[in-house]
Amino acid sequence: MNSISQNHKTSGFKSMMDDPHALRLTLLIAALHFEWTTGHMQSFESTFLFHKAKLIQMVNKWITKGQPAEHMACIINQIASLCFIELCLGHVFSAKAHLGGMLSLLKERKRHWQRSPEQDEPQYEISEEEELNNRYYLL
């Protein structure tokens, strides 16, 4: 039993290490934790800002590709996580900007999903998982 749980932990960590988005968010959350435990982020701030900028660039690149549907859950996850981190650090205006961007993205996607008068079916069927993710991130 121990070897099974150990393999599960190792494979989960390995999959996170292979996913640059998960790793980047982990580093940003680590920066938040560092700020909370030490009261400052001076020695870690340049790393935090670098990964924050890279995260924003990555999300903007996904959106501007014109096909964010395949990355929608990941995009919303990245934006919501960054919004939460900014808010926890007291960067209210940055958090508000991220939240506004996320809401704009969701509204734009909804506009594309809506039915045209000659169609009986919506152009895009949102999955139950995606709907629950959207609701969770907006909370």
N, C-alpha and C positions, 0 to 999 in steps of 0.2 A: 504494500500500500504506500509506503513512504517513497519508493522509487517512482511510482505513478505520479504522486503529487509533485515530486521533484522534477520529473520530466515535463509536467504541465507548466510549472513555474518557469523552467528554462525555455520552453518553446514560446510561452507568452512574452518573456523578456526578449527573446530572439526576434519574434515577430515585431515587437515594438522598435527594436534596434534597426530592423529592416525598413521601417516606415518612417521616413523623414518628418512627416507631419506630426505623428504621435511623439516622436523624439523631441521635436521643436516645442510642442506644447508642454512636454514634461520639463524641459529646461525653463520655460516661462513660469510654470507653476513652482518649480524649485526656487526661482528668483523671488516669487511672492512669499514662499515659506521663509527664505533667507531674510527678507525684509521684516516679516512678522517676528522672527526669533531674535534678530540682532538689533532691529530698530532702524537700520539703514541698509542701503544697497550699494554703497560707494565702490567697493571692490568688485562688485558683480554687475554694476550698471551698464558698462559697455557691452558685455555679453548679452544682457537682457535686451538692450536697444537693438543690437545686431539681429538677434533672433526675432524680435518683434517686427522689425523692418522686413526681414525675409518672409515672415508669415504673411504680412500685408501684401508684399509683392507677389507671393505665390497665389493668394486668393484673387487678387486683381487680374493676374494672368489667366486663371481658370475662367473668370467671368468674361474677360475680353475675348477669349477664344470663341465665344458665341455658342458653346455647347455645355453650359454649366449643369444641365440636367443629370448627366452621368456622375457629376461630382457634387450635386446639391447637398446631400447629407453631410459630406465632408466639409464643404464650404460653410454651411450653417454652423457646424460643430466648431470650426476654426474661429469664425467671427464671434460666436457666443462665448467661447472660452476666453478669447482675448478681451471681450467686453467685461466679463466677470473679473478677470485679472486686473484690468485697468480700474474697475470700480473698487475692488478690494485695496488697491494701492492709493485710492483717493483721487484718481485721475478721472473725475466725473465727466468733464467735457470730452475727453477721448472715448470714454465708455459710451457716452451719448452718441458720438459720431459713429462708432461701430454698430450700435443698436439701430441707428437710423439707416445705415447702409444695409444691414441685414433685413430690415423691414422693407426697404425699397426693392431689394432682390426678391423677396417673397411676393411682393405685390406685382412685380414684373412677370414672375413665373406664373402667378395666378392669371394674369391677363392673357398669357399665351395658352393657358389650360382651358379657358372658358370656351363654351360652345359657340360656333357660328350659327346663324339662323338656319342654314340648310343642313346642318348636321344633327343627327339624333344623339350621337355620343360625344363626350368631350374629347378634345384633341389629345389630351394626356390624362391617363388615370393615375392618380397619386396612390401609392401603396399605403397600407395601414401603418406600416413601420415608419414611412416618411412623414405621414400625418402626425403620428405620435411624437416623432423627433421634433418637428416644427413647433408643436404645442409646448414641448418640454423646454426648448431653447428660448421661446418667448416668455416663459415664466421667469 
